[in-house]
């Protein structure tokens, strides 16, 4: 078994920070419910097909799930509202690449759909050293409701999902895909953002799975850097005031 330093403490700190902010989290293995949840959120213009059961035969009980973050009723952080509100969602799956690697998943379209052949293939621009193989944790479908976008939820959820992927699935890498506007914001690479260690232009052109022409970037962090982040602990300034590193 490979070394997993302080993983439980790290997860406890992140969950404690969410609780102190007045949120509770639910884990659901059924990604069809993630899709229905997104369809009910305002401003959603598309569903990430990488996590959509309409495009993949996800095994029941397999290595995929989504997290639903909601407000705790009658919590002072949310003006003592009696009813719970949806704050954010994020989806996750494990991909076993085999010998072909991450780049081939993009080129073939299998990352997006295992049921339908792509109608068009965008230009694949990833550097050769981006063709990672092995067990890859892949997160996406992250949406934070507008009313809660100042709560650092994107940081807390992406780091939580990565920590779980190390603890539960022993992944070699963690990868995501982001559109150019998000890449240019700097959030995927910022320590107080998603915390990835590299991002490379991956695709440019018509991407049939999402029905649009786009430039997309692969974000990546390897196991060594994930463990280093866990060892260092969450950024103290992003934890809730009453959650300390001594927890």
PLY file of the C-alpha trace (Angstrom):
ply
format ascii 1.0
element vertex 247
property float x
property float y
property float z
element edge 246
property int vertex1
property int vertex2
end_header
0.00 0.00 0.00
1.41 3.37 -0.99
1.92 6.13 1.57
-1.05 8.43 2.28
0.08 11.05 4.83
-2.50 12.70 7.09
-5.30 12.01 4.60
-8.03 11.63 7.22
-6.99 14.82 9.01
-6.95 16.71 5.69
-10.46 15.53 4.78
-11.72 16.33 8.30
-10.41 19.89 8.02
-12.16 20.45 4.69
-15.43 18.97 5.93
-15.15 20.98 9.14
-14.71 24.18 7.17
-17.82 23.44 5.12
-19.79 22.69 8.29
-18.61 25.90 9.97
-19.78 27.84 6.91
-23.22 26.32 7.32
-23.12 23.60 4.63
-23.70 19.87 4.68
-22.53 17.47 2.01
-24.15 14.38 0.51
-22.46 11.76 -1.64
-24.51 9.97 -4.29
-23.24 7.18 -6.59
-26.04 7.78 -9.12
-24.84 10.28 -11.72
-28.28 10.38 -13.34
-29.39 12.32 -10.26
-26.42 14.68 -10.76
-27.68 15.32 -14.27
-31.24 16.00 -13.08
-29.91 18.30 -10.38
-27.96 20.33 -12.94
-30.94 20.54 -15.26
-32.84 22.27 -12.45
-30.14 24.87 -11.77
-30.49 28.30 -13.42
-28.00 29.27 -16.11
-26.90 25.73 -17.03
-26.45 25.54 -20.81
-25.03 22.04 -21.10
-24.23 18.83 -19.23
-20.66 17.53 -19.14
-20.94 14.25 -21.09
-17.93 12.73 -19.32
-20.17 12.10 -16.31
-23.50 11.63 -18.06
-24.97 8.10 -17.83
-26.58 8.74 -21.22
-23.06 8.45 -22.67
-21.49 5.82 -20.41
-22.41 2.43 -18.96
-21.39 3.20 -15.41
-21.32 0.08 -13.27
-23.60 0.22 -10.24
-21.36 0.67 -7.24
-18.45 1.55 -9.52
-15.81 4.23 -8.99
-17.97 7.26 -9.69
-20.13 9.59 -7.61
-21.20 13.18 -7.19
-21.32 15.50 -4.21
-24.23 17.78 -3.42
-23.54 20.70 -1.09
-26.53 22.34 0.60
-27.10 24.90 3.32
-27.89 23.76 6.85
-31.41 24.94 7.82
-31.62 27.51 10.61
-27.88 28.21 10.45
-26.73 31.75 11.33
-24.37 31.85 8.35
-27.46 31.81 6.10
-29.71 34.22 8.00
-31.42 31.34 9.85
-33.34 30.29 6.72
-35.67 27.44 7.59
-35.28 25.59 4.30
-32.12 24.15 2.78
-30.73 25.57 -0.47
-28.53 23.92 -3.07
-25.08 25.56 -3.00
-22.86 23.47 -5.29
-22.34 20.14 -7.04
-19.30 18.30 -8.38
-18.92 14.93 -10.13
-16.08 12.42 -10.10
-15.05 9.19 -11.80
-12.00 6.95 -11.99
-10.59 6.14 -15.42
-8.32 3.17 -16.06
-6.51 4.27 -19.21
-4.84 1.00 -20.16
-1.89 1.44 -22.51
-3.52 4.11 -24.68
-3.38 6.94 -22.14
-5.20 10.22 -21.55
-4.49 11.71 -24.98
-6.12 8.78 -26.76
-9.21 9.21 -24.58
-9.49 12.74 -25.98
-8.62 11.80 -29.56
-11.12 8.94 -29.71
-13.86 10.85 -27.90
-14.19 8.03 -25.34
-13.66 10.43 -22.45
-16.93 12.09 -23.45
-18.93 9.14 -24.73
-18.50 5.38 -24.90
-21.85 4.87 -26.63
-21.75 7.27 -29.59
-19.11 7.85 -32.23
-17.93 11.47 -32.37
-19.36 13.50 -35.25
-16.14 15.44 -35.54
-12.66 15.29 -34.09
-11.04 18.50 -32.83
-7.35 19.13 -33.25
-5.47 17.47 -30.39
-2.67 19.76 -29.23
-1.47 18.19 -26.00
2.30 17.85 -25.53
3.53 14.27 -25.72
4.26 14.15 -22.00
0.56 14.65 -21.28
-0.35 11.11 -22.34
-0.62 9.84 -18.78
-1.43 6.19 -18.21
-2.72 4.32 -15.19
-5.50 5.15 -12.80
-6.70 8.72 -13.26
-9.17 10.58 -11.07
-11.31 12.90 -13.17
-13.55 15.60 -11.73
-15.96 17.88 -13.57
-19.50 19.18 -13.56
-18.54 21.65 -10.83
-21.22 24.30 -10.46
-21.49 26.76 -7.58
-24.80 28.59 -7.22
-24.39 32.32 -7.74
-25.45 33.21 -4.20
-22.55 31.21 -2.73
-19.65 32.09 -5.02
-17.74 34.06 -2.37
-17.51 31.07 0.00
-14.41 29.40 -1.51
-16.50 26.34 -2.30
-14.63 25.55 -5.53
-11.38 25.28 -3.58
-12.90 23.15 -0.83
-14.73 20.77 -3.18
-11.94 20.18 -5.70
-9.41 19.51 -2.94
-11.88 17.29 -1.10
-12.54 15.19 -4.21
-8.81 14.80 -4.86
-8.15 13.73 -1.28
-10.93 11.14 -1.49
-9.50 9.88 -4.79
-6.15 9.22 -3.09
-7.68 7.62 0.00
-10.32 5.48 -1.68
-9.03 4.81 -5.20
-5.23 5.16 -4.93
-5.03 7.20 -8.14
-1.81 7.95 -10.02
-2.99 11.31 -11.41
-5.91 13.68 -11.24
-7.04 15.43 -14.42
-9.73 17.85 -15.46
-10.77 19.74 -18.58
-11.57 23.45 -18.59
-12.66 25.92 -21.24
-10.28 28.70 -22.22
-12.08 31.42 -20.25
-11.64 29.46 -17.02
-8.02 28.67 -17.87
-7.26 32.35 -18.49
-8.81 33.27 -15.14
-5.95 31.42 -13.49
-8.26 29.56 -11.11
-7.25 26.01 -12.13
-3.56 26.61 -11.27
-3.89 28.95 -8.30
-3.12 27.45 -4.88
-6.31 29.07 -3.61
-8.23 27.77 -6.65
-8.31 24.22 -7.96
-4.63 23.75 -7.12
-3.53 21.84 -10.23
0.18 21.95 -11.01
-0.01 22.17 -14.80
-2.44 23.03 -17.58
-1.92 22.41 -21.29
-3.94 23.29 -24.35
-5.54 19.98 -25.26
-8.24 20.49 -27.90
-9.12 23.17 -30.44
-12.02 22.95 -32.85
-15.50 21.51 -32.99
-16.03 19.17 -30.04
-19.05 17.10 -30.96
-19.67 15.86 -27.43
-20.33 19.38 -26.17
-21.82 20.63 -29.44
-19.58 23.64 -29.93
-16.25 24.89 -31.17
-13.95 25.48 -28.25
-10.44 25.48 -26.91
-10.09 23.20 -23.89
-7.19 22.71 -21.52
-6.20 19.61 -19.59
-5.45 20.34 -15.95
-3.30 17.82 -14.12
-1.63 17.00 -10.84
0.30 13.82 -10.15
0.24 11.67 -7.06
3.46 13.12 -5.61
2.11 16.67 -5.73
-1.30 15.62 -4.38
0.40 14.00 -1.40
2.54 17.12 -0.90
-0.60 19.28 -0.77
-2.16 16.91 1.74
1.02 16.90 3.84
1.05 20.73 3.88
-2.64 20.86 4.82
-5.38 23.14 3.48
-4.52 26.83 3.09
-5.32 28.29 6.54
-6.75 31.49 5.07
-9.36 29.45 3.19
-10.60 27.52 6.20
-13.50 28.89 8.22
-12.29 31.08 11.14
-13.09 28.51 13.82
-11.46 25.57 12.01
-7.77 25.27 12.89
-4.95 23.11 11.56
-4.84 21.39 14.95
-8.23 19.79 14.29
0 1
1 2
2 3
3 4
4 5
5 6
6 7
7 8
8 9
9 10
10 11
11 12
12 13
13 14
14 15
15 16
16 17
17 18
18 19
19 20
20 21
21 22
22 23
23 24
24 25
25 26
26 27
27 28
28 29
29 30
30 31
31 32
32 33
33 34
34 35
35 36
36 37
37 38
38 39
39 40
40 41
41 42
42 43
43 44
44 45
45 46
46 47
47 48
48 49
49 50
50 51
51 52
52 53
53 54
54 55
55 56
56 57
57 58
58 59
59 60
60 61
61 62
62 63
63 64
64 65
65 66
66 67
67 68
68 69
69 70
70 71
71 72
72 73
73 74
74 75
75 76
76 77
77 78
78 79
79 80
80 81
81 82
82 83
83 84
84 85
85 86
86 87
87 88
88 89
89 90
90 91
91 92
92 93
93 94
94 95
95 96
96 97
97 98
98 99
99 100
100 101
101 102
102 103
103 104
104 105
105 106
106 107
107 108
108 109
109 110
110 111
111 112
112 113
113 114
114 115
115 116
116 117
117 118
118 119
119 120
120 121
121 122
122 123
123 124
124 125
125 126
126 127
127 128
128 129
129 130
130 131
131 132
132 133
133 134
134 135
135 136
136 137
137 138
138 139
139 140
140 141
141 142
142 143
143 144
144 145
145 146
146 147
147 148
148 149
149 150
150 151
151 152
152 153
153 154
154 155
155 156
156 157
157 158
158 159
159 160
160 161
161 162
162 163
163 164
164 165
165 166
166 167
167 168
168 169
169 170
170 171
171 172
172 173
173 174
174 175
175 176
176 177
177 178
178 179
179 180
180 181
181 182
182 183
183 184
184 185
185 186
186 187
187 188
188 189
189 190
190 191
191 192
192 193
193 194
194 195
195 196
196 197
197 198
198 199
199 200
200 201
201 202
202 203
203 204
204 205
205 206
206 207
207 208
208 209
209 210
210 211
211 212
212 213
213 214
214 215
215 216
216 217
217 218
218 219
219 220
220 221
221 222
222 223
223 224
224 225
225 226
226 227
227 228
228 229
229 230
230 231
231 232
232 233
233 234
234 235
235 236
236 237
237 238
238 239
239 240
240 241
241 242
242 243
243 244
244 245
245 246
